[in-house]
């Protein structure tokens, strides 16, 4: 498959399962991610890899966040929140650790991390794995960042779920309507 076809056909999986990437495949995926454009060569990305029982760290942090935001949350709602971390056999939290006092603006540093996430998704596709890029309230919560060993100032750009596609994602129509202006 050529690169353009791979990019045009990439979509989030509807459901993921075993097997996930093994150690050698994960190494390739992370190296591909870290090959993203990086103005200033700051390597602003941080990858927190969770598989097996380690996914429970994120699940518990997500449930704690829900409880802080909604003290009346039911045990079922808390369990549903914990289960979100189990959507795939392997999960990578991708964060930006920016340098504020640098000639490269922070927005460019975060953009480099977003490019790393896209590289990760495309590399997963190339290796035959499905993926999902999620964010939501946990990505912006200091408690979740702390549970993952990140700094409060780190910006979680995404939670990338990786595994074997069990159900494909919904196709979406790509349109350029209103997005292109020619001068």
QUIHU-V650687 format. One record per pair of residues at least 24 apart in sequence whose ideal C-beta (glycine too) atoms are under 10 Angstrom apart, sorted by the first residue. I is the first residue (numbers start at 1). J is the second residue. If there is no record, write none. Layout:
BEGIN
i->(I & I)
j->(J & J)
END
This chain:
BEGIN
i->(1 & 1 & 3 & 3 & 6 & 6 & 6 & 7 & 7 & 7 & 7 & 8 & 9 & 9 & 10 & 10 & 10 & 10 & 10 & 10 & 10 & 10 & 10 & 11 & 11 & 11 & 11 & 11 & 11 & 11 & 11 & 11 & 11 & 11 & 12 & 12 & 12 & 12 & 12 & 12 & 12 & 12 & 12 & 12 & 12 & 12 & 13 & 13 & 13 & 13 & 13 & 13 & 13 & 13 & 13 & 13 & 13 & 13 & 13 & 13 & 13 & 13 & 14 & 14 & 14 & 14 & 14 & 14 & 14 & 14 & 15 & 15 & 15 & 15 & 15 & 15 & 15 & 15 & 15 & 15 & 15 & 16 & 16 & 16 & 16 & 16 & 16 & 16 & 16 & 16 & 16 & 16 & 16 & 16 & 16 & 16 & 16 & 17 & 17 & 17 & 17 & 17 & 17 & 17 & 17 & 17 & 18 & 18 & 18 & 18 & 18 & 18 & 19 & 19 & 19 & 19 & 19 & 20 & 20 & 20 & 20 & 20 & 20 & 20 & 20 & 20 & 20 & 20 & 20 & 20 & 21 & 21 & 21 & 21 & 21 & 21 & 21 & 21 & 21 & 21 & 21 & 21 & 21 & 22 & 23 & 25 & 25 & 25 & 25 & 25 & 25 & 25 & 26 & 26 & 26 & 26 & 26 & 26 & 28 & 28 & 28 & 28 & 29 & 29 & 29 & 29 & 29 & 29 & 29 & 29 & 29 & 29 & 29 & 29 & 29 & 29 & 30 & 30 & 30 & 30 & 30 & 30 & 31 & 31 & 32 & 32 & 32 & 32 & 32 & 32 & 32 & 32 & 32 & 33 & 33 & 33 & 33 & 33 & 33 & 33 & 33 & 33 & 33 & 33 & 33 & 33 & 33 & 34 & 34 & 34 & 34 & 35 & 35 & 35 & 35 & 36 & 36 & 36 & 36 & 36 & 36 & 36 & 36 & 36 & 36 & 37 & 37 & 37 & 37 & 37 & 37 & 38 & 38 & 38 & 38 & 38 & 38 & 38 & 38 & 39 & 39 & 39 & 39 & 39 & 39 & 39 & 39 & 40 & 40 & 40 & 40 & 40 & 40 & 40 & 40 & 41 & 41 & 42 & 42 & 42 & 42 & 42 & 42 & 42 & 42 & 42 & 43 & 43 & 43 & 43 & 43 & 44 & 44 & 44 & 44 & 44 & 44 & 44 & 44 & 44 & 44 & 44 & 44 & 44 & 44 & 44 & 44 & 44 & 44 & 45 & 45 & 45 & 45 & 45 & 45 & 45 & 45 & 45 & 45 & 45 & 45 & 45 & 45 & 45 & 46 & 46 & 46 & 46 & 46 & 46 & 46 & 46 & 46 & 46 & 46 & 46 & 46 & 46 & 46 & 47 & 47 & 47 & 47 & 47 & 47 & 47 & 47 & 48 & 48 & 48 & 48 & 48 & 48 & 48 & 48 & 48 & 48 & 48 & 48 & 48 & 49 & 49 & 49 & 49 & 49 & 49 & 50 & 50 & 50 & 50 & 50 & 50 & 50 & 50 & 50 & 50 & 51 & 51 & 51 & 51 & 51 & 51 & 51 & 52 & 52 & 54 & 54 & 54 & 55 & 55 & 55 & 55 & 55 & 55 & 55 & 55 & 55 & 55 & 55 & 56 & 56 & 56 & 57 & 57 & 57 & 57 & 57 & 57 & 58 & 58 & 58 & 58 & 58 & 58 & 58 & 58 & 58 & 58 & 58 & 59 & 59 & 59 & 59 & 59 & 59 & 59 & 60 & 60 & 60 & 61 & 61 & 61 & 61 & 61 & 61 & 61 & 61 & 61 & 62 & 62 & 62 & 62 & 62 & 62 & 62 & 62 & 63 & 64 & 64 & 64 & 64 & 64 & 65 & 65 & 65 & 65 & 65 & 65 & 65 & 65 & 65 & 66 & 66 & 68 & 68 & 69 & 69 & 81 & 84 & 84 & 84 & 84 & 84 & 85 & 85 & 85 & 86 & 87 & 87 & 87 & 87 & 87 & 88 & 88 & 88 & 88 & 88 & 88 & 88 & 88 & 88 & 88 & 88 & 88 & 89 & 89 & 89 & 89 & 89 & 90 & 90 & 90 & 90 & 90 & 90 & 90 & 91 & 91 & 91 & 91 & 91 & 91 & 91 & 92 & 92 & 92 & 92 & 92 & 92 & 92 & 92 & 92 & 93 & 93 & 93 & 93 & 93 & 93 & 93 & 93 & 93 & 93 & 93 & 93 & 93 & 93 & 93 & 94 & 94 & 94 & 94 & 94 & 94 & 94 & 94 & 94 & 95 & 95 & 95 & 95 & 95 & 95 & 95 & 95 & 95 & 95 & 95 & 95 & 96 & 96 & 96 & 96 & 96 & 96 & 97 & 97 & 97 & 97 & 97 & 98 & 98 & 98 & 100 & 106 & 109 & 110 & 110 & 111 & 112 & 113 & 113 & 113 & 113 & 113 & 114 & 114 & 115 & 116 & 116 & 116 & 117 & 117 & 117 & 117 & 118 & 120 & 120 & 120 & 121 & 121 & 121 & 123 & 124 & 124 & 124 & 124 & 125 & 127 & 128 & 128 & 129 & 129 & 129 & 129 & 130 & 130 & 130 & 130 & 130 & 130 & 130 & 130 & 130 & 131 & 131 & 131 & 131 & 131 & 131 & 132 & 132 & 132 & 132 & 132 & 132 & 132 & 132 & 133 & 133 & 133 & 133 & 133 & 134 & 134 & 134 & 134 & 135)
j->(125 & 126 & 122 & 126 & 122 & 125 & 126 & 118 & 121 & 122 & 125 & 174 & 125 & 171 & 118 & 121 & 122 & 124 & 125 & 126 & 130 & 131 & 169 & 121 & 125 & 130 & 131 & 132 & 165 & 168 & 169 & 170 & 171 & 172 & 121 & 130 & 131 & 132 & 133 & 134 & 161 & 165 & 168 & 169 & 170 & 172 & 87 & 88 & 124 & 129 & 130 & 131 & 132 & 161 & 162 & 163 & 164 & 165 & 166 & 167 & 168 & 169 & 130 & 132 & 165 & 166 & 167 & 168 & 169 & 170 & 87 & 88 & 130 & 132 & 163 & 164 & 165 & 166 & 167 & 168 & 169 & 87 & 88 & 89 & 90 & 91 & 129 & 130 & 131 & 132 & 161 & 162 & 163 & 164 & 165 & 166 & 167 & 87 & 88 & 89 & 130 & 163 & 164 & 165 & 166 & 167 & 88 & 89 & 90 & 163 & 164 & 166 & 89 & 90 & 129 & 163 & 164 & 51 & 52 & 88 & 89 & 90 & 91 & 124 & 129 & 130 & 161 & 162 & 163 & 164 & 49 & 51 & 89 & 90 & 92 & 123 & 124 & 127 & 128 & 129 & 162 & 163 & 164 & 90 & 51 & 90 & 123 & 124 & 127 & 128 & 129 & 162 & 51 & 90 & 92 & 124 & 127 & 162 & 123 & 124 & 126 & 127 & 90 & 92 & 119 & 120 & 121 & 122 & 123 & 124 & 126 & 127 & 129 & 131 & 160 & 162 & 92 & 94 & 116 & 119 & 120 & 123 & 119 & 123 & 116 & 119 & 120 & 121 & 122 & 123 & 124 & 126 & 127 & 92 & 94 & 113 & 115 & 116 & 117 & 118 & 119 & 120 & 121 & 122 & 123 & 124 & 160 & 112 & 116 & 119 & 120 & 115 & 116 & 119 & 123 & 111 & 112 & 113 & 114 & 115 & 116 & 117 & 118 & 119 & 120 & 108 & 111 & 112 & 115 & 116 & 119 & 104 & 108 & 109 & 111 & 112 & 113 & 115 & 116 & 102 & 103 & 104 & 105 & 108 & 109 & 111 & 112 & 99 & 102 & 103 & 104 & 105 & 108 & 109 & 112 & 104 & 112 & 96 & 97 & 98 & 99 & 102 & 104 & 108 & 109 & 112 & 97 & 109 & 112 & 113 & 116 & 95 & 96 & 97 & 98 & 99 & 102 & 104 & 106 & 108 & 109 & 110 & 111 & 112 & 113 & 116 & 154 & 155 & 157 & 94 & 95 & 96 & 97 & 109 & 110 & 112 & 113 & 114 & 115 & 116 & 117 & 119 & 120 & 157 & 93 & 94 & 95 & 96 & 97 & 113 & 116 & 148 & 149 & 150 & 151 & 154 & 155 & 156 & 157 & 92 & 93 & 94 & 95 & 113 & 116 & 120 & 160 & 91 & 92 & 93 & 94 & 95 & 145 & 147 & 148 & 149 & 150 & 154 & 156 & 159 & 90 & 91 & 92 & 93 & 160 & 162 & 85 & 88 & 89 & 90 & 91 & 92 & 93 & 148 & 159 & 161 & 88 & 89 & 90 & 91 & 92 & 162 & 163 & 89 & 90 & 85 & 90 & 91 & 82 & 83 & 84 & 85 & 86 & 87 & 88 & 89 & 90 & 91 & 161 & 82 & 85 & 86 & 85 & 93 & 144 & 147 & 148 & 149 & 82 & 84 & 85 & 86 & 91 & 93 & 138 & 144 & 147 & 148 & 159 & 83 & 84 & 85 & 86 & 91 & 138 & 147 & 85 & 144 & 147 & 85 & 138 & 141 & 143 & 144 & 145 & 146 & 147 & 148 & 136 & 137 & 138 & 141 & 143 & 144 & 147 & 159 & 138 & 138 & 141 & 143 & 144 & 147 & 136 & 137 & 138 & 140 & 141 & 142 & 143 & 144 & 147 & 137 & 138 & 141 & 143 & 137 & 141 & 138 & 134 & 136 & 138 & 159 & 161 & 138 & 159 & 161 & 161 & 132 & 134 & 159 & 161 & 163 & 129 & 130 & 131 & 132 & 159 & 160 & 161 & 162 & 163 & 164 & 165 & 166 & 129 & 161 & 162 & 163 & 164 & 124 & 129 & 131 & 160 & 161 & 162 & 163 & 132 & 134 & 159 & 160 & 161 & 162 & 163 & 117 & 120 & 124 & 131 & 158 & 159 & 160 & 161 & 162 & 134 & 138 & 139 & 144 & 145 & 147 & 148 & 149 & 150 & 154 & 156 & 157 & 158 & 159 & 160 & 120 & 133 & 139 & 155 & 156 & 157 & 158 & 159 & 160 & 139 & 145 & 148 & 149 & 150 & 151 & 153 & 154 & 155 & 156 & 157 & 158 & 150 & 153 & 154 & 155 & 156 & 157 & 150 & 151 & 153 & 154 & 155 & 153 & 154 & 155 & 153 & 155 & 155 & 155 & 157 & 157 & 157 & 154 & 155 & 156 & 157 & 158 & 157 & 158 & 157 & 157 & 158 & 160 & 157 & 158 & 159 & 160 & 158 & 158 & 160 & 162 & 158 & 160 & 162 & 162 & 160 & 161 & 162 & 163 & 165 & 162 & 164 & 165 & 162 & 163 & 164 & 165 & 161 & 162 & 163 & 164 & 165 & 166 & 167 & 168 & 169 & 160 & 161 & 162 & 163 & 165 & 169 & 158 & 159 & 160 & 161 & 162 & 163 & 165 & 169 & 157 & 158 & 159 & 160 & 161 & 158 & 159 & 160 & 161 & 159)
END
